[in-house]
Amino acid sequence: MSAPKILIVDDQPVNVQLLKRKLEREGMQVVSAYHGAEVAGLVAREKPDLILLDVMMPDMDGIEVCQRLQENEETRPIPVIFITARASKEGKLEGLGVGAVDYITKPIDLDETLARVQTQLRFVAINRQLLDLTRRLEESRRTATIGAVTQGIAHNLNNLLGVVLGYLELVKTAPDKPDLVKRNSVNATEAVQRIVAIVRQLSFLGINSRLHRTRCRLDELLLGAVGRFRHEAKVSPLIEIENSLGDLVIETHVELFEDALGKILLNAWESYGDQPVAVRRIWLRTELLDKGNDGRHLRLAIEDAGRGIDAEVRDQLFEPFISTKRTVGVGMGLTVARHALRNLGGEVTINDRAGGGAAVYLLHPLEKRRLLDGDSRVPFA
């Protein structure tokens, strides 16, 4: 990731050098200008992430420079922090009114300036992430039919975006309190990261069904999925694996298969709630099924002795963000797992487990039927 680039515009070389030295020590790139008329050309050439702009300059003052930046669609998103000797409320409001995002009063406090610059750079990063999320959502919408999941996803994304906007509003109400600004900006960043996590899961829903498959040993796939689960859950529980098929080779999309199984294992783990690690048992069993004209299938059974399936959500377990205090269907794990297996020609189902808990069944085809002078089956490829 490249260092952020800051443009400093001030007709006083001393101010420029002090700010330049401070920002460069923090790993930032700095470009400087001493006249307002230089700004347009420098911005077009250097494409800075943020501009520190002196208000009082002889040829073209900062107010006019900022207005011109706001008139240009390409430069409008660049945040401008005014540097001003005008400490009056009216002067500050004038600067904010023409599009500046913040202001610094002279004499310049270098530490405060650094804090304000870093805060605005966080907002720049948040804005870029939101733009990227919007683009990826559009791509997902074009490449996949997610149907019933749309409403749940939109609801949760809207809630999180509301959280982000709420923290940004808090920042606006106290621009002269760096600690409060920093705390609220960090909270906003965390909410954006949660949005990013949802969109990552959306990318699995948007994967095209024409997938590149490779030949893999089943025992290695199982170990890969268990590793994914342990990484996401941040625990290393004992999973009882009964692989009667040994080193059976199947053709599949490795990442999709391992991610789907990993999410099902995580779902089983979370079904135990707050119970101690020692009692959280998960069983993973393999078997072959012959589905007649549909060919042979690998079936994985993932069982737990957790809370089981809540009757209130039994019919909606594979919808995203279905959550009650007693359900195994939380978040998007089951939604993504089923969609992944369907893209691979398989299926995911869930039932009550005898003796309590739940049993999830993952079905993956090993061969497909092909009509060549009769009914014959060939390995799935």
QUIKA-V410201 format. One record per residue. N is the residue number from 0. RES is the residue in one letter. PHI is phi in whole degrees, -180 to 180 (NA if undefined). Layout:
BEGIN
{{N	RES	PHI} {N	RES	PHI}}
END
This chain:
BEGIN
{{0	M	NA} {1	S	-74} {2	A	-68} {3	P	-64} {4	K	-109} {5	I	-116} {6	L	-102} {7	I	-105} {8	V	-123} {9	D	-158} {10	D	-82} {11	Q	-104} {12	P	-55} {13	V	-62} {14	N	-61} {15	V	-61} {16	Q	-67} {17	L	-62} {18	L	-66} {19	K	-60} {20	R	-63} {21	K	-64} {22	L	-71} {23	E	-66} {24	R	-64} {25	E	-93} {26	G	86} {27	M	-97} {28	Q	-86} {29	V	-128} {30	V	-118} {31	S	-124} {32	A	-146} {33	Y	-116} {34	H	-140} {35	G	-61} {36	A	-68} {37	E	-79} {38	V	-62} {39	A	-56} {40	G	-66} {41	L	-65} {42	V	-64} {43	A	-64} {44	R	-84} {45	E	-95} {46	K	49} {47	P	-71} {48	D	-85} {49	L	-158} {50	I	-124} {51	L	-98} {52	L	-125} {53	D	-70} {54	V	-77} {55	M	-94} {56	M	-132} {57	P	-68} {58	D	-83} {59	M	-143} {60	D	-74} {61	G	-64} {62	I	-61} {63	E	-67} {64	V	-60} {65	C	-64} {66	Q	-60} {67	R	-67} {68	L	-63} {69	Q	-71} {70	E	-76} {71	N	-97} {72	E	-61} {73	E	-76} {74	T	-99} {75	R	-58} {76	P	-72} {77	I	-72} {78	P	-69} {79	V	-118} {80	I	-108} {81	F	-79} {82	I	-108} {83	T	-142} {84	A	-92} {85	R	-88} {86	A	-88} {87	S	-71} {88	K	-62} {89	E	-64} {90	G	-64} {91	K	-67} {92	L	-63} {93	E	-63} {94	G	-64} {95	L	-66} {96	G	-69} {97	V	-95} {98	G	119} {99	A	-68} {100	V	-98} {101	D	-165} {102	Y	-147} {103	I	-128} {104	T	-96} {105	K	-84} {106	P	-68} {107	I	-73} {108	D	-96} {109	L	-64} {110	D	-67} {111	E	-65} {112	T	-61} {113	L	-59} {114	A	-62} {115	R	-69} {116	V	-64} {117	Q	-62} {118	T	-64} {119	Q	-67} {120	L	-66} {121	R	-63} {122	F	-64} {123	V	-61} {124	A	-64} {125	I	-61} {126	N	-62} {127	R	-67} {128	Q	-65} {129	L	-65} {130	L	-64} {131	D	-67} {132	L	-63} {133	T	-61} {134	R	-63} {135	R	-69} {136	L	-64} {137	E	-64} {138	E	-64} {139	S	-62} {140	R	-66} {141	R	-77} {142	T	-98} {143	A	-148} {144	T	-101} {145	I	-98} {146	G	47} {147	A	-67} {148	V	-75} {149	T	-58} {150	Q	-62} {151	G	-65} {152	I	-65} {153	A	-59} {154	H	-60} {155	N	-71} {156	L	-65} {157	N	-63} {158	N	-61} {159	L	-68} {160	L	-64} {161	G	-62} {162	V	-64} {163	V	-59} {164	L	-63} {165	G	-62} {166	Y	-67} {167	L	-65} {168	E	-64} {169	L	-62} {170	V	-62} {171	K	-64} {172	T	-77} {173	A	-139} {174	P	-67} {175	D	-96} {176	K	-122} {177	P	-55} {178	D	-65} {179	L	-68} {180	V	-61} {181	K	-64} {182	R	-63} {183	N	-69} {184	S	-69} {185	V	-64} {186	N	-62} {187	A	-64} {188	T	-61} {189	E	-62} {190	A	-65} {191	V	-64} {192	Q	-63} {193	R	-67} {194	I	-63} {195	V	-59} {196	A	-62} {197	I	-65} {198	V	-69} {199	R	-60} {200	Q	-69} {201	L	-61} {202	S	-62} {203	F	-70} {204	L	-69} {205	G	-95} {206	I	-66} {207	N	-70} {208	S	-70} {209	R	-87} {210	L	-107} {211	H	-80} {212	R	-105} {213	T	-129} {214	R	-83} {215	C	-138} {216	R	-78} {217	L	-61} {218	D	-62} {219	E	-71} {220	L	-63} {221	L	-63} {222	L	-64} {223	G	-64} {224	A	-68} {225	V	-63} {226	G	-62} {227	R	-61} {228	F	-60} {229	R	-64} {230	H	-66} {231	E	-73} {232	A	-81} {233	K	59} {234	V	-139} {235	S	-129} {236	P	-75} {237	L	-82} {238	I	-107} {239	E	-81} {240	I	-101} {241	E	-115} {242	N	-101} {243	S	-72} {244	L	-96} {245	G	58} {246	D	-98} {247	L	-50} {248	V	-100} {249	I	-125} {250	E	-104} {251	T	-157} {252	H	-93} {253	V	-58} {254	E	-63} {255	L	-65} {256	F	-63} {257	E	-65} {258	D	-65} {259	A	-63} {260	L	-66} {261	G	-61} {262	K	-68} {263	I	-68} {264	L	-63} {265	L	-63} {266	N	-62} {267	A	-64} {268	W	-62} {269	E	-71} {270	S	-66} {271	Y	-83} {272	G	63} {273	D	-97} {274	Q	-65} {275	P	-60} {276	V	-58} {277	A	-62} {278	V	-99} {279	R	-85} {280	R	-97} {281	I	-130} {282	W	-113} {283	L	-127} {284	R	-125} {285	T	-121} {286	E	-160} {287	L	-103} {288	L	-121} {289	D	-103} {290	K	-99} {291	G	63} {292	N	-64} {293	D	-87} {294	G	84} {295	R	-83} {296	H	-132} {297	L	-86} {298	R	-121} {299	L	-107} {300	A	-111} {301	I	-114} {302	E	-118} {303	D	-139} {304	A	-114} {305	G	-82} {306	R	-73} {307	G	84} {308	I	-97} {309	D	-74} {310	A	-59} {311	E	-67} {312	V	-122} {313	R	-53} {314	D	-83} {315	Q	-126} {316	L	-60} {317	F	-97} {318	E	-89} {319	P	-72} {320	F	63} {321	I	-77} {322	S	-152} {323	T	-133} {324	K	-71} {325	R	-127} {326	T	-119} {327	V	-89} {328	G	-93} {329	V	-124} {330	G	70} {331	M	-115} {332	G	-57} {333	L	-67} {334	T	-60} {335	V	-67} {336	A	-62} {337	R	-64} {338	H	-62} {339	A	-62} {340	L	-68} {341	R	-66} {342	N	-64} {343	L	-91} {344	G	89} {345	G	-111} {346	E	-160} {347	V	-129} {348	T	-132} {349	I	-140} {350	N	-142} {351	D	-68} {352	R	-99} {353	A	-60} {354	G	94} {355	G	109} {356	G	93} {357	A	-135} {358	A	-128} {359	V	-105} {360	Y	-115} {361	L	-109} {362	L	-113} {363	H	-134} {364	P	-69} {365	L	-103} {366	E	-153} {367	K	-127} {368	R	-81} {369	R	-135} {370	L	-91} {371	L	-134} {372	D	53} {373	G	134} {374	D	-99} {375	S	-132} {376	R	-119} {377	V	-129} {378	P	-56} {379	F	-69} {380	A	-142}}
END
